[in-house]
């Protein structure tokens, strides 16, 4: 998956992080009921989340110098 390009995490870790982002108000989560498939969660970034992401992206960080992480691609 493309997430491996940015994050070296397993799927369950990504959902733990999404739950934390939701608690901070950075994303919202909608449960979508499906009849022939398991229900799914649809996450959307909030205005607060967009603001925080741009603040984080503009901050000096050594994280982007590790491996293939690239602030421009984020």
Buried (B, 14 or more C-beta within 10 A) or exposed (E): EEEEEEEEEEEEEEBEEBEEBBEEEBBEEEEEEEEEEEEEEEBEBBEEBEEBBEEEEEEEEEEBEEEEBEEEEE
